[in-house]
Amino acid sequence: EVDLNEKAQWHLDFNGGSVPVLETPQGTLVPESGIIQSWAQEQNPSGGIQLVPSDPLEAAKMRVRMEKFGKTLPGLFPMVLSRGQDVEKLQKYKEETLPIYEQMCTEANGKF
């Protein structure tokens, strides 16, 4: 568990405090959503939920969407951490970030 307001020193030392971070059963830390996703898929490639489309083009499109989504997160976290109390951050998020999400969902036909 990570307190986003007061990150532990190990977390800051590991990757500057970025989230998410997964700790594997072996105790290894794996950073970043896309890397965690790949790690999870590789743990059981023939079973479970398929996290990456089998079609290479669709998989590439998914990775582009993930990258684009990841770039919006710095704008999201200040608004979330203010718990919606900072009206200026909320308005900025509404004007700058929500349209990006809407465009991504439209381009992906609702599949993200």
N, CA and C atoms as a LAMMPS dump frame, in Angstrom:
ITEM: TIMESTEP
0
ITEM: NUMBER OF ATOMS
336
ITEM: BOX BOUNDS ff ff ff
-5.0000000000000000e+02 5.0000000000000000e+02
-5.0000000000000000e+02 5.0000000000000000e+02
-5.0000000000000000e+02 5.0000000000000000e+02
ITEM: ATOMS id mol type element x y z
1 1 1 N 0.849 -1.174 0
2 1 2 C 0 0 0
3 1 3 C 0.893 1.235 0
4 2 1 N 0.509 2.215 -0.8
5 2 2 C 1.304 3.434 -0.945
6 2 3 C 0.432 4.636 -0.613
7 3 1 N 0.931 5.485 0.258
8 3 2 C 0.267 6.752 0.556
9 3 3 C 0.778 7.764 -0.466
10 4 1 N -0.077 8.194 -1.381
11 4 2 C 0.355 9.089 -2.45
12 4 3 C 0.768 10.465 -1.94
13 5 1 N 0.315 10.818 -0.749
14 5 2 C 0.7 12.111 -0.182
15 5 3 C 2.046 12.056 0.527
16 6 1 N 2.396 10.892 1.064
17 6 2 C 3.671 10.726 1.767
18 6 3 C 4.274 9.392 1.359
19 7 1 N 4.975 9.395 0.245
20 7 2 C 5.537 8.158 -0.293
21 7 3 C 6.742 7.717 0.528
22 8 1 N 6.848 6.407 0.673
23 8 2 C 7.95 5.826 1.436
24 8 3 C 9.277 6.047 0.699
25 9 1 N 10.348 6.078 1.458
26 9 2 C 11.664 6.309 0.869
27 9 3 C 12.029 5.219 -0.137
28 10 1 N 11.675 3.95 0.159
29 10 2 C 11.989 2.867 -0.781
30 10 3 C 11.331 3.121 -2.127
31 11 1 N 10.119 3.679 -2.083
32 11 2 C 9.37 3.94 -3.311
33 11 3 C 10.021 5.084 -4.09
34 12 1 N 10.407 6.116 -3.397
35 12 2 C 11.093 7.235 -4.044
36 12 3 C 12.421 6.782 -4.638
37 13 1 N 13.146 5.948 -3.893
38 13 2 C 14.436 5.445 -4.375
39 13 3 C 14.265 4.526 -5.583
40 14 1 N 13.187 3.739 -5.582
41 14 2 C 12.973 2.76 -6.648
42 14 3 C 12.678 3.424 -7.984
43 15 1 N 11.706 4.321 -8.007
44 15 2 C 11.331 4.922 -9.296
45 15 3 C 10.797 6.347 -9.162
46 16 1 N 11.242 7.033 -8.163
47 16 2 C 10.803 8.409 -7.977
48 16 3 C 9.401 8.537 -7.41
49 17 1 N 8.823 7.411 -6.996
50 17 2 C 7.492 7.435 -6.401
51 17 3 C 6.357 7.25 -7.383
52 18 1 N 6.679 6.883 -8.614
53 18 2 C 5.622 6.67 -9.609
54 18 3 C 4.8 5.438 -9.258
55 19 1 N 3.537 5.474 -9.616
56 19 2 C 2.653 4.322 -9.442
57 19 3 C 2.077 3.966 -10.796
58 20 1 N 1.721 2.74 -11.037
59 20 2 C 1.708 1.629 -10.097
60 20 3 C 3.054 0.917 -10.015
61 21 1 N 3.188 0.154 -8.943
62 21 2 C 4.315 -0.75 -8.748
63 21 3 C 3.73 -2.067 -8.252
64 22 1 N 4.138 -3.153 -8.868
65 22 2 C 3.69 -4.482 -8.462
66 22 3 C 4.841 -5.196 -7.774
67 23 1 N 4.566 -5.809 -6.641
68 23 2 C 5.558 -6.669 -6.007
69 23 3 C 5.188 -8.107 -6.338
70 24 1 N 6.09 -8.81 -7.015
71 24 2 C 5.833 -10.194 -7.412
72 24 3 C 5.931 -11.106 -6.191
73 25 1 N 5.449 -12.342 -6.313
74 25 2 C 5.588 -13.288 -5.196
75 25 3 C 7.049 -13.507 -4.782
76 26 1 N 7.978 -13.277 -5.701
77 26 2 C 9.399 -13.428 -5.391
78 26 3 C 9.987 -12.179 -4.738
79 27 1 N 9.179 -11.125 -4.62
80 27 2 C 9.64 -9.898 -3.986
81 27 3 C 10.241 -8.878 -4.937
82 28 1 N 10.206 -9.158 -6.229
83 28 2 C 10.726 -8.226 -7.224
84 28 3 C 9.687 -7.139 -7.485
85 29 1 N 10.137 -5.906 -7.608
86 29 2 C 9.239 -4.799 -7.907
87 29 3 C 9.195 -4.57 -9.414
88 30 1 N 7.996 -4.465 -9.943
89 30 2 C 7.783 -4.235 -11.372
90 30 3 C 7.017 -2.918 -11.515
91 31 1 N 7.608 -1.917 -12.199
92 31 2 C 6.941 -0.619 -12.341
93 31 3 C 6.149 -0.509 -13.641
94 32 1 N 5.286 0.489 -13.699
95 32 2 C 4.592 0.919 -14.917
96 32 3 C 3.508 -0.054 -15.374
97 33 1 N 2.368 0.499 -15.719
98 33 2 C 1.198 -0.291 -16.117
99 33 3 C 1.478 -1.252 -17.257
100 34 1 N 2.085 -0.76 -18.319
101 34 2 C 2.336 -1.608 -19.484
102 34 3 C 3.289 -2.748 -19.186
103 35 1 N 4.295 -2.472 -18.373
104 35 2 C 5.258 -3.515 -18.014
105 35 3 C 4.597 -4.538 -17.1
106 36 1 N 3.785 -4.061 -16.168
107 36 2 C 3.049 -4.971 -15.283
108 36 3 C 2.107 -5.84 -16.111
109 37 1 N 1.448 -5.242 -17.076
110 37 2 C 0.535 -5.99 -17.939
111 37 3 C 1.286 -7.085 -18.692
112 38 1 N 2.419 -6.743 -19.266
113 38 2 C 3.216 -7.738 -19.991
114 38 3 C 3.674 -8.844 -19.057
115 39 1 N 4.133 -8.475 -17.878
116 39 2 C 4.582 -9.469 -16.902
117 39 3 C 3.441 -10.424 -16.559
118 40 1 N 2.254 -9.87 -16.3
119 40 2 C 1.108 -10.707 -15.934
120 40 3 C 0.731 -11.65 -17.071
121 41 1 N 0.728 -11.152 -18.292
122 41 2 C 0.384 -11.987 -19.448
123 41 3 C 1.399 -13.111 -19.614
124 42 1 N 2.659 -12.805 -19.412
125 42 2 C 3.717 -13.805 -19.595
126 42 3 C 3.721 -14.868 -18.504
127 43 1 N 3.084 -14.599 -17.376
128 43 2 C 3.034 -15.589 -16.303
129 43 3 C 2.164 -16.778 -16.669
130 44 1 N 1.189 -16.564 -17.525
131 44 2 C 0.273 -17.632 -17.916
132 44 3 C -0.217 -17.368 -19.337
133 45 1 N 0.675 -17.496 -20.327
134 45 2 C 0.318 -17.112 -21.696
135 45 3 C -0.794 -17.946 -22.328
136 46 1 N -1.029 -19.145 -21.835
137 46 2 C -2.036 -19.993 -22.476
138 46 3 C -3.358 -20.042 -21.719
139 47 1 N -3.467 -19.306 -20.639
140 47 2 C -4.707 -19.364 -19.874
141 47 3 C -5.034 -18.033 -19.24
142 48 1 N -6.153 -18.001 -18.576
143 48 2 C -6.563 -16.78 -17.901
144 48 3 C -7.103 -15.749 -18.875
145 49 1 N -7.151 -14.538 -18.428
146 49 2 C -7.672 -13.44 -19.237
147 49 3 C -6.584 -12.957 -20.183
148 50 1 N -6.93 -12.828 -21.448
149 50 2 C -5.977 -12.309 -22.421
150 50 3 C -5.928 -10.792 -22.27
151 51 1 N -4.776 -10.285 -21.864
152 51 2 C -4.632 -8.858 -21.606
153 51 3 C -4.231 -8.069 -22.843
154 52 1 N -3.63 -8.752 -23.797
155 52 2 C -3.164 -8.107 -25.021
156 52 3 C -3.835 -8.808 -26.2
157 53 1 N -4.391 -8.049 -27.14
158 53 2 C -5.004 -8.689 -28.307
159 53 3 C -4.007 -9.581 -29.048
160 54 1 N -4.489 -10.683 -29.581
161 54 2 C -3.605 -11.595 -30.309
162 54 3 C -3.21 -11.028 -31.674
163 55 1 N -4.045 -10.175 -32.236
164 55 2 C -3.721 -9.539 -33.508
165 55 3 C -2.641 -8.477 -33.268
166 56 1 N -1.501 -8.579 -33.946
167 56 2 C -0.401 -7.632 -33.704
168 56 3 C -0.78 -6.167 -33.917
169 57 1 N -1.614 -5.887 -34.916
170 57 2 C -2.016 -4.501 -35.155
171 57 3 C -2.892 -3.985 -34.015
172 58 1 N -3.83 -4.805 -33.567
173 58 2 C -4.685 -4.402 -32.447
174 58 3 C -3.866 -4.249 -31.164
175 59 1 N -2.882 -5.109 -30.984
176 59 2 C -2.003 -4.997 -29.813
177 59 3 C -1.221 -3.684 -29.863
178 60 1 N -0.745 -3.328 -31.041
179 60 2 C -0.013 -2.065 -31.194
180 60 3 C -0.922 -0.875 -30.912
181 61 1 N -2.148 -0.93 -31.415
182 61 2 C -3.104 0.155 -31.157
183 61 3 C -3.376 0.287 -29.662
184 62 1 N -3.497 -0.85 -28.987
185 62 2 C -3.738 -0.828 -27.548
186 62 3 C -2.56 -0.173 -26.822
187 63 1 N -1.348 -0.505 -27.242
188 63 2 C -0.163 0.085 -26.604
189 63 3 C -0.095 1.597 -26.846
190 64 1 N -0.506 2.034 -28.026
191 64 2 C -0.547 3.476 -28.309
192 64 3 C -1.542 4.154 -27.375
193 65 1 N -2.721 3.537 -27.207
194 65 2 C -3.723 4.115 -26.301
195 65 3 C -3.203 4.15 -24.867
196 66 1 N -2.521 3.092 -24.455
197 66 2 C -1.968 3.075 -23.096
198 66 3 C -0.938 4.184 -22.912
199 67 1 N -0.102 4.377 -23.903
200 67 2 C 0.918 5.426 -23.83
201 67 3 C 0.255 6.801 -23.761
202 68 1 N -0.742 7.003 -24.586
203 68 2 C -1.463 8.279 -24.604
204 68 3 C -2.164 8.512 -23.263
205 69 1 N -2.794 7.463 -22.747
206 69 2 C -3.467 7.557 -21.453
207 69 3 C -2.464 7.891 -20.352
208 70 1 N -1.321 7.234 -20.381
209 70 2 C -0.3 7.469 -19.369
210 70 3 C 0.161 8.915 -19.322
211 71 1 N 0.181 9.555 -20.464
212 71 2 C 0.614 10.953 -20.516
213 71 3 C -0.414 11.901 -19.903
214 72 1 N -1.644 11.436 -19.728
215 72 2 C -2.67 12.292 -19.128
216 72 3 C -2.67 12.212 -17.603
217 73 1 N -2.015 11.203 -17.056
218 73 2 C -2.081 10.992 -15.611
219 73 3 C -1.493 12.121 -14.773
220 74 1 N -0.416 12.771 -15.204
221 74 2 C 0.072 13.885 -14.384
222 74 3 C -0.986 14.97 -14.161
223 75 1 N -1.892 15.141 -15.094
224 75 2 C -2.974 16.106 -14.917
225 75 3 C -4.097 15.579 -14.039
226 76 1 N -4.212 14.278 -13.964
227 76 2 C -5.279 13.658 -13.184
228 76 3 C -4.969 13.642 -11.689
229 77 1 N -3.755 13.296 -11.33
230 77 2 C -3.434 13.102 -9.92
231 77 3 C -3.618 14.344 -9.053
232 78 1 N -3.224 15.551 -9.493
233 78 2 C -3.476 16.712 -8.629
234 78 3 C -4.963 16.908 -8.335
235 79 1 N -5.795 16.642 -9.329
236 79 2 C -7.23 16.78 -9.13
237 79 3 C -7.734 15.721 -8.151
238 80 1 N -7.278 14.489 -8.313
239 80 2 C -7.702 13.408 -7.422
240 80 3 C -7.231 13.673 -5.998
241 81 1 N -5.979 14.072 -5.857
242 81 2 C -5.433 14.313 -4.521
243 81 3 C -6.129 15.472 -3.813
244 82 1 N -6.682 16.401 -4.582
245 82 2 C -7.412 17.507 -3.95
246 82 3 C -8.825 17.078 -3.567
247 83 1 N -9.167 15.826 -3.933
248 83 2 C -10.492 15.254 -3.647
249 83 3 C -11.621 16.125 -4.203
250 84 1 N -11.333 16.764 -5.337
251 84 2 C -12.344 17.587 -5.985
252 84 3 C -12.576 18.929 -5.32
253 85 1 N -11.797 19.228 -4.285
254 85 2 C -11.986 20.478 -3.554
255 85 3 C -11.339 21.667 -4.255
256 86 1 N -10.329 21.392 -5.066
257 86 2 C -9.643 22.469 -5.776
258 86 3 C -10.365 22.69 -7.105
259 87 1 N -11.225 23.678 -7.132
260 87 2 C -12.08 23.926 -8.294
261 87 3 C -11.249 24.232 -9.538
262 88 1 N -10.145 24.929 -9.362
263 88 2 C -9.292 25.269 -10.501
264 88 3 C -8.709 24.001 -11.132
265 89 1 N -8.231 23.072 -10.312
266 89 2 C -7.682 21.817 -10.832
267 89 3 C -8.78 20.976 -11.479
268 90 1 N -9.937 20.983 -10.883
269 90 2 C -11.067 20.235 -11.425
270 90 3 C -11.465 20.785 -12.797
271 91 1 N -11.521 22.092 -12.928
272 91 2 C -11.872 22.72 -14.2
273 91 3 C -10.807 22.438 -15.259
274 92 1 N -9.539 22.521 -14.858
275 92 2 C -8.444 22.25 -15.794
276 92 3 C -8.518 20.803 -16.285
277 93 1 N -8.779 19.883 -15.37
278 93 2 C -8.92 18.47 -15.73
279 93 3 C -10.079 18.282 -16.708
280 94 1 N -11.189 18.92 -16.405
281 94 2 C -12.381 18.81 -17.25
282 94 3 C -12.102 19.332 -18.66
283 95 1 N -11.396 20.435 -18.753
284 95 2 C -11.148 21.06 -20.053
285 95 3 C -10.027 20.392 -20.84
286 96 1 N -8.989 19.915 -20.14
287 96 2 C -7.811 19.413 -20.841
288 96 3 C -7.757 17.893 -20.961
289 97 1 N -8.188 17.197 -19.94
290 97 2 C -7.978 15.752 -19.914
291 97 3 C -9.191 14.958 -20.367
292 98 1 N -10.373 15.323 -19.925
293 98 2 C -11.563 14.561 -20.324
294 98 3 C -11.736 14.465 -21.839
295 99 1 N -11.49 15.537 -22.597
296 99 2 C -11.61 15.399 -24.056
297 99 3 C -10.64 14.368 -24.643
298 100 1 N -9.478 14.229 -24.035
299 100 2 C -8.515 13.218 -24.507
300 100 3 C -9.097 11.826 -24.295
301 101 1 N -9.669 11.584 -23.114
302 101 2 C -10.282 10.282 -22.838
303 101 3 C -11.44 10.009 -23.79
304 102 1 N -12.253 11.01 -24.01
305 102 2 C -13.394 10.84 -24.916
306 102 3 C -12.926 10.496 -26.324
307 103 1 N -11.893 11.177 -26.794
308 103 2 C -11.359 10.902 -28.125
309 103 3 C -10.795 9.484 -28.195
310 104 1 N -10.077 9.078 -27.163
311 104 2 C -9.497 7.737 -27.147
312 104 3 C -10.589 6.672 -27.187
313 105 1 N -11.641 6.86 -26.424
314 105 2 C -12.737 5.882 -26.409
315 105 3 C -13.458 5.844 -27.747
316 106 1 N -13.635 7.003 -28.356
317 106 2 C -14.287 7.06 -29.665
318 106 3 C -13.444 6.337 -30.713
319 107 1 N -12.147 6.619 -30.719
320 107 2 C -11.251 5.983 -31.686
321 107 3 C -11.178 4.472 -31.492
322 108 1 N -11.336 4.027 -30.256
323 108 2 C -11.217 2.6 -29.949
324 108 3 C -12.568 1.891 -29.971
325 109 1 N -13.602 2.585 -30.418
326 109 2 C -14.954 2.012 -30.421
327 109 3 C -15.343 1.478 -29.05
328 110 1 N -14.958 2.212 -28.017
329 110 2 C -15.316 1.824 -26.656
330 110 3 C -14.414 0.778 -26.04
331 111 1 N -13.428 0.281 -26.791
332 111 2 C -12.509 -0.73 -26.257
333 111 3 C -11.215 -0.045 -25.865
334 112 1 N -10.852 -0.188 -24.625
335 112 2 C -9.597 0.402 -24.174
336 112 3 C -8.799 -0.649 -23.537
